[in-house]
Amino acid sequence: MLNALQVFTTVVVGVMVGVEFSVAFVINRILNALPGDNGLIGRAHGGRMLGAVMPVWYITSLVLVAIWAIAGWHHHGTSLVVTAAALLILSVIMSILLLVPINNRGKTWTPDNRPADWKQQMNRWDRYHYVRVAVIIAAFALLAAALT
């Protein structure tokens, strides 16, 4: 049963990492290259869609990693799992304090109501997001290493 939990948890976290990686290095670059206000509209829609899904995904990932750490407490690799959990906690804290406030503003923007500094705010979100992606990649790598 522990093996199934380990694999399931690693897959859930890995897919989350893939989504966040693609947002950072594919989707946002595509949106930034669109003409006119299309990038703004796309980012607002993405903020609404992913803003509804990702909190559940992050918390679910953290809960699964915590269960893995508890269930496998006396098994090989537990320190890696605990460290991964700490990194996921850090990613949630970063999200709440740094990314969510910008996202909550951005998901309401339209070409008619956007603030003058909307691009700077999106660039700030992107920079914070790059750091968060690095943090969750490290957590995923630790989970993968704990499987061996």
C-alpha positions in Angstrom: 0.0 0.0 0.0 2.9 2.4 0.8 4.3 1.8 -2.7 1.0 2.8 -4.3 0.8 5.9 -2.2 4.4 6.8 -3.1 3.8 6.4 -6.8 0.5 8.2 -6.8 1.9 11.1 -4.8 4.9 11.4 -7.1 2.7 11.4 -10.2 0.3 14.0 -8.7 3.2 16.3 -7.7 5.0 15.7 -11.0 2.0 16.6 -13.1 1.5 19.8 -11.0 5.1 20.6 -11.7 4.6 20.1 -15.4 1.6 22.4 -15.5 3.4 25.1 -13.6 6.5 24.7 -15.7 4.5 25.0 -18.9 2.8 28.1 -17.6 6.2 29.7 -16.8 8.1 28.7 -19.9 5.5 28.1 -22.6 2.0 29.6 -22.0 3.0 33.0 -20.7 5.6 33.4 -23.4 2.9 32.6 -26.0 0.5 35.1 -24.3 3.2 37.8 -24.1 3.8 37.5 -27.9 0.1 37.9 -28.9 -0.8 41.2 -30.5 -2.8 44.0 -28.8 -4.7 43.1 -25.7 -5.0 39.4 -26.4 -2.2 38.5 -24.0 -4.0 40.4 -21.2 -7.2 38.7 -22.0 -5.5 35.3 -22.0 -3.7 35.9 -18.7 -6.9 37.0 -17.1 -8.7 33.9 -18.3 -5.8 31.7 -17.2 -5.7 33.4 -13.8 -9.4 32.6 -13.3 -9.1 29.0 -14.5 -5.8 28.0 -12.9 -6.6 30.2 -9.9 -9.5 27.9 -9.1 -7.7 24.6 -9.7 -4.1 25.1 -8.4 -4.9 25.8 -4.8 -6.6 22.4 -4.5 -3.8 20.8 -6.3 -1.1 22.3 -4.1 -2.9 21.4 -0.9 -3.7 17.9 -2.1 0.0 17.4 -3.1 1.1 18.6 0.3 -1.4 16.3 2.1 -0.3 13.3 0.1 3.3 14.0 0.8 2.5 14.4 4.6 0.7 11.0 4.5 3.7 9.5 2.8 6.0 10.9 5.4 3.9 9.6 8.2 3.2 6.2 6.7 6.8 5.6 5.7 8.3 7.2 8.8 10.7 4.2 9.5 11.4 3.6 5.8 14.4 4.6 3.7 14.0 8.1 2.2 11.8 9.7 4.8 14.1 12.6 5.3 13.8 13.3 1.5 10.0 13.2 1.8 9.9 15.5 4.8 12.2 18.0 3.0 9.9 17.8 -0.1 7.0 18.6 2.2 8.8 21.6 3.6 9.4 22.8 0.1 5.7 22.4 -0.8 4.8 24.3 2.3 7.2 27.1 1.2 5.5 27.0 -2.3 2.1 27.4 -0.7 3.3 30.3 1.5 4.9 32.0 -1.5 1.7 31.5 -3.4 -0.5 33.1 -0.7 1.8 36.0 0.1 3.3 36.8 -3.4 1.4 35.3 -6.3 -2.3 35.1 -5.3 -2.6 38.9 -4.6 -1.3 39.7 -8.1 -3.4 36.9 -9.7 -6.6 38.1 -7.9 -6.1 41.5 -9.5 -5.1 40.3 -12.9 -7.9 37.9 -13.4 -10.4 40.8 -13.3 -8.5 42.9 -15.9 -9.9 43.7 -19.2 -8.6 46.1 -21.9 -11.0 48.7 -20.4 -10.1 48.5 -16.8 -6.5 47.4 -16.7 -4.1 49.5 -14.6 -1.3 51.4 -16.3 1.3 49.2 -14.7 -0.3 45.8 -15.6 2.7 44.6 -17.5 5.0 45.3 -14.6 2.6 43.5 -12.3 2.6 40.5 -14.6 6.4 40.6 -14.9 6.6 40.6 -11.1 4.2 37.6 -11.0 6.3 35.8 -13.5 9.5 36.3 -11.5 7.9 35.0 -8.3 6.4 32.1 -10.3 9.9 31.2 -11.6 11.1 30.9 -8.1 8.0 28.8 -7.1 8.6 26.5 -10.0 12.2 25.9 -8.9 10.9 25.1 -5.4 8.4 22.6 -6.6 10.8 21.0 -9.0 13.2 20.5 -6.1 10.3 18.9 -4.1 9.5 16.6 -7.0 13.1 15.6 -7.4 13.3 14.7 -3.7 10.2 12.6 -4.0 11.5 10.8 -7.1 14.8 10.2 -5.2 12.9 8.8 -2.2 11.3 6.2 -4.5 14.6 4.5 -5.0 
